Amino acid sequence: MKFEKILVAEDQEMANISLRRTLEEYQLPAPHYAYYCEHALTALKIALKDEQPFDLLVTDLYFQEDGSGKQLPDAKALIKAAKALQPDLKVLVFSGEGKAAIIRSLYDDYHIDGFVRKARGDAQELKSALECIAKNQRYYGREFRSLAAQENQHTFTDYDRTIIRLLAEGHPQKDIPAWLEDHQIQPSGLSTIEKRLNLIKGAMHFTKNEQLIAFCKDIGIL
């Protein structure tokens, strides 16, 4: 598969430059640019009407409001509308988002074909993603693969999330049993809480609660 017509939805000039250079290196046709989600959806509709549909949409995840009040809220809404309009459209998200839970939702709920995080080395990732998607394969960015693999080392329960959330909110570990008792959550013993935290940290190869809290924020469960 070779991309013949590409639509880029992106409101950051520097990201546009990075994308443009990558596309040029692959000798792909110059893309059509849209700076707002609503404009991108309009371009897709016009292309379909003219029987010259786009075959790849590259989009950021978040956009600044244009002040019109008519803009689609974010790229999730754009992707959903685009897929409903054109089910065979390939979608690559190029975003600074780093939470694994949000990225996973893009794959599971919005059926994107690839995700690349804006970061150092993203040009090479863009190349790899384009190659993968061109072969009708899904592309998973390296940072997401790393977070997802680490997350899979432990299955977080509601009880785990509650304990870690309380720590993240600043509750001293020694005061958590009283909070759990007040909210009728069992087990509430301090020894049980300590053992549970040690179990999770051991599975994740962490030594401090702060590392665990930061990780949980990264993957989007806090």
Buried (B, 14 or more C-beta within 10 A) or exposed (E): EEBEBBBBBBBBEEBBEBBBEBBEEEEBEEBBBBBBBBBBBEBBBEBBEEEEBBBBBBBBBBBEEBEEEEBBEBBBBBBBBBBEBBEEBBBBBBBEBBBBBBBBBBBEEBEBBBBBBBEEEBBEBBBBBBEBBBEEEEBBBBBBEEBBEBBEEBEEEEBBEBBBBBBBEEBEBEEBBEBBEEEEBEEBEBEBBBEBBEEBBEEBEBEEBEEBBEBBBBBBBB
